[in-house]
Amino acid sequence: MARLTILGVGPGDPDLITVAGLKALRQARTVAYPVAEPGGEGMAARIAAPWLQPEQQRLPLHFPMTTAAAPCRLAWRCAARQLLQAVAERPPVAMLCEGDVSLYASASYVALQLQTMAPSPLRVSMIPGVTAMAATAAAAHWPLALQSQQLLVAPAPETPTALDALLAKAEVLAVHKVGRRWPWLREALQQRGLLPQALVAERVGWPDQRLIPAAELPPGACSYFSLVLVRQAWPPVLPWDAGDAVAAV
Ligand SMILES: C[S@@+](CC[C@H](N)C(=O)[O-])C[C@H]1O[C@@H](n2cnc3c(N)ncnc32)[C@H](O)[C@@H]1O
């Protein structure tokens, strides 16, 4: 068994952890998880709470909410050192990650950081998780990509021009990190006639989950834990005739 496992716990519903993830979590003597501020709880830890055992040592890892290089690099180095120490003192260690470990995840940086400093032969295992995007698609019965369609996963752009650049590249967009950008994004989608084909998913998998046709969500700020799926087109071959396609969006 790996002495350090980085595992995705899914986007909110504790039942969406994988069997492999749950096995690794149950075997762990130390459970690490990201927190946005010291003393904070952390989304991943909240999601995995039903699976944690009292005797497991908790190791919160602080990742500040910034994109500035210096504090990010410091946080990744610090987290990697804390994990190495936990591996030496109280293995095996499980590090939890909200959603999947490879999508906009602090866990990805930590894994890269460890490659630069881990004493070999430290075995690090990565267990994928259900992404918020996949959970949204399933909950809303909203197929992400069909036939030869391209799906583009992106953080919310900052300007309408940047949105157009994304729209030019793919039939379906999965826009992450929407939050305060919703008012202008809504307006831009409306101007491009895409509002009726867009879906907003807020806090998927949580008890207060909302799946809302974008046209029905007014232009206030939405939760940081929101994403918008935008479909520009359906593929040509579908279970219904082309003329009916709009009704099926
Ligand atoms: C830092 S990224 C983490 C993505 C995550 N690793 C995944 O695999 O889905 C955070 C963004 O993912 C999306 N997200 C994460 N959890 C979500 C949820 N439960 N409901 C809706 N969107 C979510 C939001 O767009 C949020 O701004």
The ligand as an SDF file (V2000), in Angstrom:
LIG
                    3D

 27 29  0  0  0  0  0  0  0  0999 V2000
  -10.9420   24.6530   -7.2680 C   0  0  0  0  0  0  0  0  0  0  0  0
  -12.1370   24.0370   -8.3810 S   0  0  0  0  0  0  0  0  0  0  0  0
  -12.2300   22.3580   -7.8450 C   0  0  0  0  0  0  0  0  0  0  0  0
  -12.7520   21.4030   -8.8980 C   0  0  0  0  0  0  0  0  0  0  0  0
  -12.8210   19.9900   -8.3920 C   0  0  0  0  0  0  0  0  0  0  0  0
  -11.4980   19.4730   -8.1510 N   0  0  0  0  0  0  0  0  0  0  0  0
  -13.5740   19.0590   -9.3540 C   0  0  0  0  0  0  0  0  0  0  0  0
  -13.0110   18.0200   -9.7180 O   0  0  0  0  0  0  0  0  0  0  0  0
  -14.7020   19.3410   -9.6830 O   0  0  0  0  0  0  0  0  0  0  0  0
  -13.5790   24.7430   -7.7280 C   0  0  0  0  0  0  0  0  0  0  0  0
  -14.6210   24.9710   -8.7830 C   0  0  0  0  0  0  0  0  0  0  0  0
  -15.2040   23.7300   -9.1430 O   0  0  0  0  0  0  0  0  0  0  0  0
  -16.5970   23.8730   -9.2620 C   0  0  0  0  0  0  0  0  0  0  0  0
  -17.2310   23.0950   -8.1760 N   0  0  0  0  0  0  0  0  0  0  0  0
  -16.6190   22.3860   -7.2350 C   0  0  0  0  0  0  0  0  0  0  0  0
  -17.5120   21.7700   -6.4430 N   0  0  0  0  0  0  0  0  0  0  0  0
  -18.7270   22.1070   -6.9020 C   0  0  0  0  0  0  0  0  0  0  0  0
  -20.0490   21.7690   -6.5240 C   0  0  0  0  0  0  0  0  0  0  0  0
  -20.2900   20.9480   -5.4840 N   0  0  0  0  0  0  0  0  0  0  0  0
  -21.0600   22.2870   -7.2420 N   0  0  0  0  0  0  0  0  0  0  0  0
  -20.8330   23.0990   -8.3090 C   0  0  0  0  0  0  0  0  0  0  0  0
  -19.5950   23.4410   -8.7150 N   0  0  0  0  0  0  0  0  0  0  0  0
  -18.5610   22.9610   -8.0210 C   0  0  0  0  0  0  0  0  0  0  0  0
  -16.9190   25.3490   -9.1360 C   0  0  0  0  0  0  0  0  0  0  0  0
  -16.8770   25.9260  -10.4290 O   0  0  0  0  0  0  0  0  0  0  0  0
  -15.7650   25.8250   -8.2930 C   0  0  0  0  0  0  0  0  0  0  0  0
  -15.5250   27.2060   -8.4870 O   0  0  0  0  0  0  0  0  0  0  0  0
  1  2  1  0
  2  3  1  0
  2 10  1  0
  3  4  1  0
  4  5  1  0
  5  6  1  0
  5  7  1  0
  7  8  2  0
  7  9  1  0
 10 11  1  0
 11 12  1  0
 11 26  1  0
 12 13  1  0
 13 14  1  0
 13 24  1  0
 14 15  1  0
 14 23  1  0
 15 16  2  0
 16 17  1  0
 17 18  1  0
 17 23  2  0
 18 19  1  0
 18 20  2  0
 20 21  1  0
 21 22  2  0
 22 23  1  0
 24 25  1  0
 24 26  1  0
 26 27  1  0
M  CHG  2   2   1   9  -1
M  END
$$$$
